[in-house]
Amino acid sequence: MAYLVTGGTGFIGRFLIDNLLKRKGTIHVLVRKASLKKFEALAKQRGWDRKRVVPLVGDMAAPGCGVSAAQVRALAGKIRHVFHLAALYDLTASADQMYQANVEGTRHALDLAAALKAGCFHHVSSIAAAGLYPGVFREDMFEEAEGLDDPYLRTKHESEGLVRHETRIKWRIYRPGMVVGHSQTGEIDKIDGPYYFFTLIKKMRQMLPPWMPMLGLEGGRINIVPVDFVADALDHIAHKPRLDGHCFHLTDPDPLRVGEVLNVFARAAHAPEMSMRLDARMFAFVPPSVRMAVGSLPPVRRIVGALLRDFRIPRQVLKFITYPTRFDNREAERALKGSGIAVPRLEDYAWRLWDYWERHLDPDLFIDRSLKGTVAGKVVVITGGSSGIGLATARKVAAAGAITIIVARGQEELFKARDEMQAAGGKVFAYTADLSDMADCDRLVAEVLKAHGHVDILINNAGRSIRRSIELSYDRFHDFERTMQLNYFGSLRLIMGFLPTMVQRRKGHIINISSIGVLANSPRFSAYVASKAALDAFSRCAQGELSGKGIHFTTINMPLVKTPMIAPTKVYENVPTLTPDEAADLVVKGIIEKPSRIATRLGIFAAVINAVAPRAYEAVMNTAFELFPDSAAAKGDKQALRDETPSQEQIAFAALMRGVHW
């Protein structure tokens, strides 16, 4: 007995070959000449007996699958079973690509099988051949298919029609459900079907605790089967006698709804579940013309498009959320009776699918997350680059190959930092500037653009902090003015200076080093927090205007960092703080990932509590205000500054609220 398998190097095909090797006979696998190396690598990986698994050079796109006349003569009358699995299962492919692969490919495979005088042609179709039939689709149904406007559904239906009208050879048809990974190993070769939603589930897990209830969609029933069930059922039914001319649904007899499927995978991922699910069919009362008109509005299209891109969900998938078809599989169940082959419960193996995806197929695994891959050869401007966070960040980006421009007011310290990084092999330039002087900001912008042409990344790190209660600031209005002048207007002046070339080039990234105090509303930091909050607000507004032009804004709500800026407050010497190098790692994260905001969990928690229980949060802040009095430096008492030591109560409270300015 001999076999011919098309699509043998594909996902279902490789498992089918594993099964066929348990039987007697040679297995000929149709392989394009350009894919012979891939075939050899797969055969080695799976441990196939190369004396029994033999490549047959050809091409599904060519008449007769491109198999030479000599090869046809040599195999004629020897092939008992032809398994046709080669097809295009990509919803994002073009209509022409699908037609050539699915329809013409099946036509060529039938011609080859007829030329070989094969015993039986086993066509692996799909439940897609039913289109979007509303109701139960039986195995003996075909012409009844509806909703075939989608090219994938249409070409799967047409290709099956070719087989049904074939008179030269015997045939059997198999319609698997949505094929996912192996139920025992989780193995899968590409992202498809429910896997499109795994990135969304992962993001939910990263942002929210697993116990938090979520709102989601219910949708129709989605028929999911693991690849090992499909391969086992296909092998078993193909070798049973007297079943020619029949169609078999390799489907789950009790499929779950879309919302239930997503919850199964959410549990597998330890992510929040959609406790309340809205049935998508409830929107059916809205006339299609209205839904289409709303969906065509530019803002709606952009928002939906942005979300789909962020979650890596193809737009074509959305139409299957309300999938209306159920599949009767009595023919398949009769053929499998006594074999022990049955569809396992998704709940029993979903964790294996998730684990395999997270380890091998998560798109985030294939993103170049190295700093070098992000900044090499790019122009990066860092203000406050001669010390603290700015210097630590400059060292990292310079070592990664960026054209690093550091800016500071003090020349000696600035040039020393430049020379140090240049000696280490970095391409570093230093510019002195007083960023509280608008004219000096304009001069800096002009000099940088003249020398380097453009700026890819601007890191607004230079800043001034003042810790002083409002009652001690009645006659110090200049504290608010100078803080706002540097932290807001200085940063804004640079942004406005470098933005035009960024917009013109349609790419640019602006990172603003803000403070956790903006989220926590720290007492005694009203001047500092207000200036940072102003820059935060500007960035949010600007992002809404410029995101479509390739400009990214990132705000980093930095927790307490041990720099000279916090030295006057002695309590900070005894509480947990970040080192400048650790703070620079947050900046690096911002450079690579380009998020809108980076903040600690405590900062986000403080903002949430303030939003939902403002009075309670106000009491906590007032307690902290009373617990941490103005420092000797704020009072201008130099003698007390030398004698100032924090209490154990202060240290304990600051340690509890790690990173918050008090």
SEDO-456351 format. One line per field, with one value per residue (C-alpha): residue in one letter; x, y, z. Coordinates in nm, 4 decimals. Layout:
! residues N
zapa c(A	...)
x c(X	...)
y c(Y	...)
z c(Z	...)
This chain:
! residues 662
zapa c(M	A	Y	L	V	T	G	G	T	G	F	I	G	R	F	L	I	D	N	L	L	K	R	K	G	T	I	H	V	L	V	R	K	A	S	L	K	K	F	E	A	L	A	K	Q	R	G	W	D	R	K	R	V	V	P	L	V	G	D	M	A	A	P	G	C	G	V	S	A	A	Q	V	R	A	L	A	G	K	I	R	H	V	F	H	L	A	A	L	Y	D	L	T	A	S	A	D	Q	M	Y	Q	A	N	V	E	G	T	R	H	A	L	D	L	A	A	A	L	K	A	G	C	F	H	H	V	S	S	I	A	A	A	G	L	Y	P	G	V	F	R	E	D	M	F	E	E	A	E	G	L	D	D	P	Y	L	R	T	K	H	E	S	E	G	L	V	R	H	E	T	R	I	K	W	R	I	Y	R	P	G	M	V	V	G	H	S	Q	T	G	E	I	D	K	I	D	G	P	Y	Y	F	F	T	L	I	K	K	M	R	Q	M	L	P	P	W	M	P	M	L	G	L	E	G	G	R	I	N	I	V	P	V	D	F	V	A	D	A	L	D	H	I	A	H	K	P	R	L	D	G	H	C	F	H	L	T	D	P	D	P	L	R	V	G	E	V	L	N	V	F	A	R	A	A	H	A	P	E	M	S	M	R	L	D	A	R	M	F	A	F	V	P	P	S	V	R	M	A	V	G	S	L	P	P	V	R	R	I	V	G	A	L	L	R	D	F	R	I	P	R	Q	V	L	K	F	I	T	Y	P	T	R	F	D	N	R	E	A	E	R	A	L	K	G	S	G	I	A	V	P	R	L	E	D	Y	A	W	R	L	W	D	Y	W	E	R	H	L	D	P	D	L	F	I	D	R	S	L	K	G	T	V	A	G	K	V	V	V	I	T	G	G	S	S	G	I	G	L	A	T	A	R	K	V	A	A	A	G	A	I	T	I	I	V	A	R	G	Q	E	E	L	F	K	A	R	D	E	M	Q	A	A	G	G	K	V	F	A	Y	T	A	D	L	S	D	M	A	D	C	D	R	L	V	A	E	V	L	K	A	H	G	H	V	D	I	L	I	N	N	A	G	R	S	I	R	R	S	I	E	L	S	Y	D	R	F	H	D	F	E	R	T	M	Q	L	N	Y	F	G	S	L	R	L	I	M	G	F	L	P	T	M	V	Q	R	R	K	G	H	I	I	N	I	S	S	I	G	V	L	A	N	S	P	R	F	S	A	Y	V	A	S	K	A	A	L	D	A	F	S	R	C	A	Q	G	E	L	S	G	K	G	I	H	F	T	T	I	N	M	P	L	V	K	T	P	M	I	A	P	T	K	V	Y	E	N	V	P	T	L	T	P	D	E	A	A	D	L	V	V	K	G	I	I	E	K	P	S	R	I	A	T	R	L	G	I	F	A	A	V	I	N	A	V	A	P	R	A	Y	E	A	V	M	N	T	A	F	E	L	F	P	D	S	A	A	A	K	G	D	K	Q	A	L	R	D	E	T	P	S	Q	E	Q	I	A	F	A	A	L	M	R	G	V	H	W)
x c(0.0000	0.1259	0.0011	0.0272	-0.0109	-0.0383	0.0248	0.2234	0.4585	0.1616	0.0202	-0.2421	-0.0314	0.2673	0.0481	-0.1318	0.2039	0.2952	-0.0180	0.0320	0.3798	0.2120	0.0671	0.2451	0.3414	0.5381	0.4225	0.4898	0.4758	0.4222	0.6907	0.7983	1.1632	1.2280	1.0854	1.2948	1.5200	1.2145	1.0868	1.4182	1.4332	1.0759	1.1406	1.4454	1.2596	0.9716	1.1900	1.0275	1.1660	1.3196	1.2945	0.9178	0.8505	0.9606	0.9376	0.7611	0.8758	0.5887	0.3863	0.0190	-0.0081	0.0855	-0.1404	-0.1190	0.0569	0.3718	0.4602	0.6653	0.5262	0.8012	0.7017	0.3354	0.4193	0.6310	0.3548	0.0478	-0.1685	0.0391	-0.1245	-0.4100	-0.4950	-0.4441	-0.4813	-0.5324	-0.4577	-0.2781	-0.4824	-0.4586	-0.6046	-0.5231	-0.8208	-0.6006	-0.4902	-0.6280	-0.9228	-0.6985	-0.4461	-0.7247	-0.8759	-0.5448	-0.4525	-0.7887	-0.9822	-0.7150	-0.4960	-0.7786	-0.8436	-0.4756	-0.4726	-0.7777	-0.6135	-0.2979	-0.4954	-0.6843	-0.3597	-0.2151	-0.5303	-0.5503	-0.7844	-0.9516	-0.9171	-0.9504	-1.0312	-0.9759	-1.2279	-1.3481	-1.6637	-1.6067	-1.7685	-2.1046	-2.0492	-2.2578	-2.5548	-2.8074	-2.8866	-2.7664	-2.5604	-2.5659	-2.2917	-2.5100	-2.5700	-2.3666	-2.5725	-2.7604	-2.4549	-2.5211	-2.3208	-2.0345	-1.9313	-1.6074	-1.3350	-1.2135	-1.5606	-1.6346	-1.3142	-1.3484	-1.7035	-1.5980	-1.3049	-1.5292	-1.7732	-1.5006	-1.4527	-1.8257	-1.8541	-1.5500	-1.6335	-1.2876	-1.1959	-1.3652	-1.3605	-1.4338	-1.4676	-1.3738	-1.4774	-1.2732	-1.3784	-1.1405	-0.8138	-0.6026	-0.2897	-0.2191	-0.4254	-0.1289	0.1606	-0.0079	0.1967	0.0703	0.2504	0.0853	-0.1581	-0.5118	-0.8688	-0.8947	-0.5212	-0.5919	-0.7395	-0.4465	-0.2669	-0.5806	-0.6012	-0.2335	-0.2755	-0.5732	-0.3602	-0.0810	-0.3092	-0.5669	-0.5824	-0.7428	-1.0324	-1.1554	-1.4837	-1.4855	-1.7504	-1.7349	-1.9292	-2.1082	-2.1347	-2.2129	-2.0800	-1.7280	-1.6348	-1.2818	-1.0966	-0.7339	-0.5064	-0.4423	-0.8152	-0.8387	-0.5343	-0.6488	-1.0056	-0.8897	-0.6542	-0.9160	-1.2087	-0.9935	-0.9082	-1.2628	-1.4359	-1.7562	-1.7556	-1.6708	-1.8847	-1.9522	-1.8736	-1.7620	-1.7763	-1.4686	-1.6257	-1.7098	-2.0688	-2.1046	-1.9216	-1.8834	-1.9900	-1.7230	-1.7448	-1.7124	-1.4092	-1.2372	-1.3083	-1.1593	-0.8380	-0.8529	-0.8566	-0.5675	-0.3740	-0.4750	-0.6329	-0.9623	-1.2726	-1.5659	-1.8195	-2.0871	-2.1220	-2.3415	-2.4827	-2.3663	-2.6963	-2.8756	-2.7484	-2.9293	-3.2232	-3.0012	-3.0540	-2.7494	-2.7339	-2.7022	-2.4359	-2.2436	-2.2712	-2.1480	-1.8671	-1.7590	-1.7143	-1.3425	-1.3117	-1.4810	-1.2660	-0.9495	-1.0365	-1.1349	-0.8301	-0.5959	-0.7412	-0.7222	-0.3615	-0.2699	-0.4276	-0.3100	-0.6610	-0.7341	-1.0471	-1.1746	-1.2079	-1.4824	-1.7468	-1.7143	-1.7937	-2.1632	-2.0999	-2.4487	-2.3799	-2.3976	-2.2692	-2.4316	-2.1596	-2.3502	-2.1710	-1.8324	-1.9447	-2.0660	-1.7373	-1.5373	-1.7474	-1.5320	-1.2065	-1.1742	-1.1224	-1.3269	-1.2979	-1.1521	-1.3046	-1.1384	-1.1179	-0.8932	-0.6204	-0.6588	-0.3706	-0.1399	-0.2400	-0.1799	0.1537	0.2801	0.1665	0.3265	0.6550	0.6783	0.4299	0.3571	0.4315	0.6097	0.8787	0.9803	1.0052	1.3580	1.3393	1.7031	1.7891	2.0428	1.7773	1.5674	1.8178	2.1242	2.2063	1.9203	1.9549	1.8593	1.8499	1.8609	1.8224	1.9759	2.2271	2.5274	2.4102	2.1447	1.8786	1.9879	2.3505	2.2542	2.0180	2.2770	2.5301	2.2846	2.1723	2.5286	2.6480	2.3584	2.4853	2.2663	2.3901	2.3567	2.3135	2.3338	2.2209	2.2882	2.3589	2.6978	2.9730	3.2404	3.0261	2.8597	3.1827	3.3272	3.0263	3.0638	3.4348	3.3720	3.1126	3.3212	3.6166	3.3896	3.3184	2.9938	2.9042	2.8189	2.7724	2.7304	2.5425	2.5157	2.1828	1.9702	1.6317	1.4505	1.5496	1.3243	1.5772	1.8411	1.5989	1.5502	1.9266	1.9726	1.7064	1.8602	2.2127	2.1039	1.8992	2.1769	2.4352	2.2245	1.9292	1.6615	1.5889	1.4383	1.3903	1.3645	1.3917	1.2796	1.4569	1.5912	1.3783	1.3537	1.1831	1.0671	0.9381	0.7635	0.4170	0.1780	0.1756	0.5498	0.5071	0.2786	0.5672	0.7527	0.5480	0.8746	0.9012	0.5962	0.7189	1.0671	0.9434	0.6872	0.9446	1.1862	0.9666	0.6859	0.7802	1.1397	1.0296	0.7448	0.9776	1.2008	0.9027	0.7662	1.1103	1.1792	0.8226	0.8089	1.0859	0.9371	0.5980	0.7601	0.9445	0.6328	0.8263	0.9431	0.9253	0.9007	0.9585	0.8734	1.0143	0.7251	0.6659	0.4659	0.3515	0.1222	-0.0680	-0.0403	-0.0996	0.1815	0.1466	0.4188	0.4957	0.2230	0.4651	0.6544	0.3498	0.1598	0.4452	0.4753	0.0977	0.0892	0.3389	0.1409	-0.1781	-0.0062	0.1306	-0.2117	-0.3630	-0.0747	-0.0924	-0.4523	-0.3500	-0.0248	-0.0564	-0.1746	0.1464	0.3826	0.4600	0.4658	0.4485	0.5523	0.5072	0.7103	0.5679	0.9006	0.9038	1.1574	1.5114	1.8282	1.9696	2.1092	1.7609	1.6226	1.9321	1.7919	1.5170	1.6952	1.4114	1.4860	1.8205	1.6370	1.3576	1.3532	1.4517	1.5513	1.9104	1.9665	2.0554	1.7252	1.5400	1.7262	1.5940	1.2408	1.3437	1.4891	1.1591	0.9830	1.2191	1.1686	0.7971	0.6697	0.3796	0.1696	0.2571	0.4937	0.4029	0.4463	0.1512	0.1439	0.1142	-0.1714	-0.3394	-0.3173	-0.4778	-0.7593	-0.8324	-0.8346	-1.0845	-1.3249	-1.2862	-1.1503	-1.2452	-1.0698	-0.7639	-0.7668	-0.7511	-0.4480	-0.2704	-0.3466	-0.2090	0.1095	0.1235	0.1073	0.3544	0.6169	0.6707	0.8563	1.2263	1.4812	1.5877	1.2338	1.2267	1.5668	1.7121	2.0672	2.1456	1.8414	1.9395	2.2539	2.0668	1.7607	1.6927	1.3765	1.1626	1.0966	0.7309	0.8264	1.0615	0.7961	0.5274	0.7626	0.8648	0.4978	0.4287	0.7427	0.8608	0.6084	0.7435	0.6552)
y c(0.0000	0.3503	0.6967	1.0424	1.3411	1.7034	1.9563	1.6922	1.9514	2.1514	2.1331	1.8584	1.6834	1.6168	1.4504	1.2458	1.1183	1.0200	0.8050	0.6586	0.5441	0.3096	0.1292	-0.0433	0.1250	0.4152	0.7716	1.0103	1.3746	1.6402	1.9055	2.2066	2.1960	2.5153	2.3476	2.0315	2.1618	2.2395	1.8871	1.7310	1.9382	1.8419	1.4737	1.4823	1.6677	1.4195	1.1124	0.9915	0.6803	0.8338	0.5047	0.5181	0.8955	1.0098	1.3600	1.3890	1.7097	1.9140	2.2329	2.2628	2.5753	2.3836	2.1545	1.7987	1.9462	1.9817	1.6123	1.4905	1.2340	0.9904	1.0141	0.9634	0.6499	0.5142	0.5593	0.4834	0.2125	0.2019	0.4837	0.3488	0.6734	1.0387	1.2771	1.6320	1.8725	2.1516	2.4725	2.8320	2.8852	3.2550	3.4895	3.7880	3.6524	3.8052	3.6547	3.5623	3.3880	3.1867	3.0916	2.9745	2.7721	2.6301	2.5897	2.5531	2.3559	2.1059	2.0844	2.0004	1.7460	1.5687	1.5553	1.4069	1.1487	1.0467	1.0184	0.7980	0.5812	0.6280	0.4177	0.7025	1.0805	1.2041	1.5753	1.7678	2.0473	2.2618	2.3643	2.6885	2.5119	2.5690	2.9439	3.1277	2.8887	2.9822	2.6580	2.2971	2.1940	1.8175	1.6101	1.5384	1.9095	2.1161	2.3262	2.4732	2.6773	3.0510	3.3665	3.2811	3.6412	3.5980	3.4664	3.2066	3.0597	3.0764	2.9048	2.6256	2.5674	2.5728	2.3392	2.0860	2.1186	2.0078	1.6875	1.6188	1.6371	1.4134	1.0930	0.9573	0.8351	0.7561	1.0220	1.1028	1.4485	1.5607	1.8909	1.9634	2.2358	2.5164	2.3290	2.4256	2.2785	1.9259	1.8372	1.6636	1.8931	2.2188	2.2236	2.4632	2.6102	2.9519	3.1978	3.1354	3.1130	3.1680	3.2382	3.5818	3.6782	3.5570	3.8925	4.0628	3.8086	3.8598	4.2371	4.1935	3.9724	4.2294	4.5178	4.3621	4.1021	3.7683	3.8176	4.1367	4.0798	4.1993	4.2870	4.1011	3.9623	3.6291	3.5619	3.2403	2.8897	2.8287	2.4711	2.3959	2.0637	1.9740	1.8652	1.5206	1.4418	1.5510	1.3462	1.0388	1.0580	1.1192	0.8187	0.5901	0.6811	0.6753	0.3097	0.1927	0.0168	0.1132	0.4838	0.6319	0.9261	1.0301	1.3505	1.3550	1.6435	1.6214	1.8587	1.9027	1.7863	2.0333	2.3535	2.6524	3.0076	3.2664	3.4246	3.0846	2.9987	3.3245	3.2595	2.9089	3.0586	3.3429	3.0826	2.9020	3.2299	3.3361	3.6480	3.8188	3.6479	3.8126	3.7591	3.9621	3.8923	4.0809	3.8709	4.0349	3.9368	4.1933	4.4599	4.2947	4.5332	4.8142	4.8317	4.7115	5.0443	5.2285	4.9894	5.0290	5.4073	5.4244	5.1802	5.3914	5.7089	5.8016	5.8279	5.4891	5.3257	5.4692	5.3647	5.0128	4.9877	5.1003	4.8502	4.5642	4.6501	4.6758	4.3381	4.1892	4.0791	4.0750	4.2696	3.9689	3.7704	3.9965	3.8592	3.5163	3.6387	3.5829	3.2562	3.1107	2.7487	2.4257	2.0972	1.7562	1.4853	1.1558	1.0092	1.0745	0.9377	0.6133	0.5778	0.6367	0.4107	0.1732	0.3478	0.5520	0.8627	1.1555	1.5326	1.6167	1.8959	2.2297	2.2964	1.9914	2.1033	2.4811	2.5373	2.3393	2.5535	2.8726	2.7525	2.6567	2.9886	3.1898	3.0035	2.9771	3.1939	3.5074	3.7892	3.9794	3.7102	3.8141	4.1882	4.3206	4.4398	4.5274	4.8912	4.8625	4.7488	5.0531	5.3397	5.2394	5.5271	5.7441	6.0933	6.0983	6.4242	6.3952	6.7031	6.6968	6.4564	6.5358	6.3585	6.1398	5.9789	6.1704	6.0555	5.6943	5.6962	5.8599	5.5906	5.3184	5.4710	5.5685	5.2128	5.0920	5.2938	5.6049	5.9470	6.0776	6.4477	6.5450	6.8870	7.0569	7.3998	7.3291	7.2984	7.1250	6.8341	6.8059	6.7836	6.5376	6.3087	6.3473	6.2624	5.9574	5.8150	5.8983	5.7142	5.4114	5.4234	5.6202	5.8845	6.1621	6.5383	6.7922	7.1234	7.3679	7.5416	7.7041	7.5457	7.7952	8.0591	8.0367	8.2098	7.9584	7.6744	7.8141	7.8430	7.4806	7.3572	7.5501	7.4221	7.0597	7.0648	7.2375	6.9836	6.6650	6.7434	6.5981	6.4393	6.0915	6.0794	6.3717	6.2861	6.5778	6.4855	6.8178	6.9433	7.1287	7.0043	7.2121	7.0517	7.3215	7.3521	7.6127	7.7970	7.8550	7.9670	8.2678	8.5051	8.2685	8.2913	8.2757	7.9065	7.8313	8.0492	7.9031	7.5462	7.5947	7.7773	7.4838	7.1769	7.2856	7.5770	7.4616	7.1114	7.2473	7.4843	7.1937	6.9827	7.2622	7.3184	6.9563	6.8565	7.0145	6.7923	6.4898	6.5546	6.6124	6.2797	6.1164	5.9620	6.0776	5.9912	6.2338	6.0991	6.3203	6.2296	6.3101	6.2102	5.9622	6.2717	6.3581	6.0340	6.0450	6.4233	6.4433	6.7158	6.9848	6.9336	7.1576	7.3633	7.0612	6.8391	7.1192	7.1765	6.8051	6.7666	7.0470	6.8598	6.5381	6.7113	6.8646	6.5234	6.3595	6.6328	6.6244	6.2469	6.2742	6.5168	6.3606	5.9826	5.9546	6.1242	5.8736	6.0745	5.8945	6.0520	5.8616	5.9934	5.8229	5.8845	5.8224	5.7146	5.8532	5.8349	5.8898	6.1977	6.5308	6.6799	6.4958	6.5434	6.8341	6.6075	6.3891	6.1359	6.0187	5.8825	5.6113	5.5050	5.2846	5.4724	5.3811	5.4257	5.6429	5.3245	5.1611	5.4753	5.4706	5.1178	5.2620	5.5164	5.2358	5.0499	5.3620	5.3949	5.0345	4.9831	5.3393	5.3155	5.6205	5.5933	5.4074	5.4080	5.1915	4.9881	5.2016	5.5166	5.3736	5.2415	5.5869	5.7491	5.4902	5.5292	5.9064	5.8727	5.6325	5.7431	6.0981	6.1724	5.8636	5.9396	6.2992	6.1693	5.9547	6.2456	6.4766	6.2163	6.2046	6.5848	6.5979	6.3120	6.4678	6.8333	7.0841	7.0124	7.2410	7.3350	7.4455	7.6558	7.8012	7.6771	7.5698	7.4671	7.2404	7.0937	6.9537	6.8049	6.6796	6.3057	6.1179	5.9324	5.5585	5.6337	5.8469	5.5809	5.3091	5.5128	5.6068	5.2422	5.1412	5.3994	5.3087	5.5665	5.8407	6.1884	6.3024)
z c(0.0000	-0.0855	0.0035	-0.1493	0.0819	-0.0293	0.2451	0.4319	0.5791	0.7031	1.0526	1.0123	0.7502	0.9747	1.2378	0.9720	0.8439	1.2007	1.2044	0.8561	0.9564	1.2061	0.9035	0.6190	0.2951	0.1477	0.1993	-0.0899	0.0182	-0.2490	-0.1922	-0.3930	-0.4960	-0.2968	0.0146	0.0125	0.2916	0.5016	0.4377	0.5391	0.8573	0.9494	0.8770	1.1035	1.3779	1.3796	1.3367	1.0151	0.8501	0.5380	0.3527	0.3866	0.3769	0.0322	-0.1176	-0.4527	-0.6209	-0.7609	-0.7244	-0.6358	-0.8510	-1.1689	-1.3758	-1.2473	-0.9420	-1.1520	-1.1189	-1.4147	-1.6588	-1.5593	-1.1936	-1.2837	-1.4824	-1.1972	-0.9399	-1.1535	-0.9980	-0.6779	-0.4770	-0.2649	-0.0837	-0.1786	0.1159	-0.0071	0.2792	0.0921	0.1207	0.2302	0.5779	0.6100	0.6530	0.5676	0.2277	-0.0921	-0.2781	-0.5731	-0.3476	-0.1864	-0.5209	-0.6646	-0.3569	-0.2576	-0.5830	-0.8502	-0.6104	-0.5526	-0.9274	-0.9901	-0.7062	-0.8522	-1.1962	-1.0440	-0.8448	-1.1612	-1.3572	-1.0827	-1.0852	-0.7095	-0.4984	-0.3090	-0.2904	0.0685	0.0601	0.3829	0.3470	0.6378	0.8204	0.6275	0.3293	0.5024	0.4838	0.7436	0.7370	1.0087	1.1879	1.1930	0.8914	0.8329	0.6738	0.3705	0.3090	0.0622	-0.1765	0.1211	0.2278	0.2762	0.3339	0.1019	0.0317	0.2256	-0.0115	0.2389	0.2896	-0.0820	-0.1982	0.0587	-0.0671	-0.4334	-0.3795	-0.2060	-0.4952	-0.7366	-0.5374	-0.5160	-0.8938	-0.9528	-1.1473	-1.2325	-0.8836	-0.5552	-0.2847	0.0783	0.2323	0.5824	0.7393	1.0507	1.2900	1.3847	1.4370	1.7380	1.8918	2.0101	2.3171	2.4835	2.3918	2.2893	1.9676	1.6979	1.3988	1.3605	1.5141	1.3944	1.5230	1.9006	1.9161	1.7690	2.1072	2.3177	2.3022	2.4379	2.7201	2.8025	2.8184	3.0514	3.2741	3.2827	3.3738	3.6062	3.8850	3.7901	4.0329	3.8677	3.6761	3.3156	3.0583	2.7278	2.4322	2.4135	2.0411	1.8551	1.9092	1.7856	1.6957	1.8166	1.7747	1.8530	1.5699	1.7171	1.7112	1.3454	1.2392	1.4325	1.3008	0.9449	0.9541	1.1088	0.8802	0.5648	0.6239	0.6990	0.4052	0.2265	0.3164	-0.0240	-0.1335	0.2253	0.4123	0.7771	1.0217	1.2457	1.4947	1.8615	1.9196	2.2085	2.1087	2.3400	2.2703	2.1888	2.5346	2.7032	2.4889	2.5820	2.9491	2.9242	2.7903	3.0439	3.3216	3.1567	3.1464	3.5013	3.3493	3.4458	3.3124	3.1392	3.4141	3.2366	2.8654	2.6227	2.3411	2.0174	1.8569	2.0729	1.8331	1.5421	1.5866	1.4527	1.0748	0.8778	0.6943	1.0267	1.1574	0.8347	0.8450	1.2054	1.1334	0.8361	1.0415	1.0406	1.4226	1.4706	1.2039	1.3542	1.7088	1.6036	1.3782	1.6551	1.9026	1.6536	1.5688	1.9363	2.0133	1.6800	1.5793	1.2023	1.1153	0.9171	1.2403	1.3770	1.1409	1.3034	1.6563	1.5820	1.3928	1.3332	1.2298	1.4293	1.2862	1.3053	1.3076	1.3250	1.0217	1.1801	1.5183	1.3528	1.1657	1.4846	1.7073	1.9072	1.8113	2.1298	1.9175	2.0482	2.0904	2.4338	2.6426	2.5720	2.9475	2.9858	2.7461	2.7062	2.9496	2.7204	2.4225	2.6207	2.7546	2.4088	2.2582	2.5371	2.5042	2.1265	1.9331	2.1367	1.8861	2.1628	2.1581	1.8073	1.8678	1.8920	2.2500	2.2716	2.3236	2.0423	1.7982	1.8897	1.9076	1.7029	1.4664	1.5959	1.7406	2.1094	2.3087	2.6887	2.9052	3.2501	3.0999	3.3161	3.6339	3.7930	3.5757	3.2656	3.2848	3.3590	3.0607	2.8344	2.9183	2.8203	2.4891	2.3935	2.4583	2.2374	1.9398	1.9538	1.8493	2.2032	2.2778	2.6441	2.7635	3.0984	3.2406	3.4030	3.1436	3.3504	3.4678	3.1256	2.9281	3.1785	3.1196	2.7417	2.7482	2.9659	2.7251	2.4190	2.5744	2.6101	2.2349	2.2355	1.9819	2.2272	2.1877	2.4679	2.4579	2.7436	2.7872	3.0548	2.9853	3.2047	2.9481	2.6420	2.4171	2.5209	2.4434	2.0935	2.0465	2.1550	1.9130	1.6237	1.6968	1.7306	1.4100	1.2190	1.3340	1.3221	1.0935	1.3168	1.6539	1.6828	2.0598	2.3029	2.6725	2.8903	3.2101	3.3433	3.6269	3.9547	4.2715	4.5678	4.8878	5.0865	5.2378	5.1011	5.4351	5.4023	5.0408	5.0786	5.0100	4.7746	4.4563	4.2654	4.3687	4.1564	3.8706	3.8425	3.8844	3.6097	3.3963	3.3868	3.4309	3.1990	2.9761	2.9198	2.8222	2.6129	2.4282	2.3255	2.2222	2.0049	1.8579	1.7597	1.6657	1.3165	1.1775	1.3571	1.1979	0.8605	0.8866	1.0377	1.3222	1.6604	2.0278	2.3198	2.6698	2.9663	3.3061	3.5361	3.8970	4.0986	4.2850	3.9925	4.0594	4.4389	4.4806	4.7336	5.0000	5.0153	4.6451	4.5029	4.2905	4.1596	4.1015	3.9275	3.6823	3.6042	3.5780	3.3211	3.1037	3.1488	3.0328	2.7313	2.6298	2.6479	2.4326	2.1846	2.1530	2.0409	1.7668	1.6519	1.6927	1.3332	1.2200	1.3754	1.6910	2.0266	2.3718	2.6847	3.0382	3.3100	3.6571	3.8234	4.1892	4.4356	4.2936	4.4957	4.3214	4.4471	4.3980	4.7058	4.9259	5.1329	5.2749	5.5293	5.5663	5.2119	5.3306	5.5248	5.2881	4.9781	4.6629	4.3107	4.2018	3.8927	3.7034	3.7996	3.6966	3.3641	3.3086	3.3174	3.0548	2.8425	2.8756	2.7511	2.4546	2.3465	2.4110	2.3499	2.5987	2.6754	3.0431	3.2729	3.6402	3.9458	4.0721	4.3848	4.1759	3.9704	4.2858	4.4462	4.1413	4.1369	4.5096	4.4723	4.1869	4.3596	4.7231	4.7249	5.0867	5.2178	5.0107	5.1337	5.4915	5.4093	5.2455	5.5378	5.7777	5.5742	5.5697	5.9496	5.9869	5.7607	5.8592	5.6465	5.6362	5.7914	5.4393	5.3560	5.6711	5.5913	5.9217	5.8411	6.2017	6.2180	5.8811	6.0370	6.3330	6.1422	6.1766	6.0708	6.3263	6.3103	6.2387	5.9381	5.8057	5.8447	5.6660	5.3807	5.3422	5.3236	5.0531	4.8616	4.6129	4.6978	4.7750	5.1287)
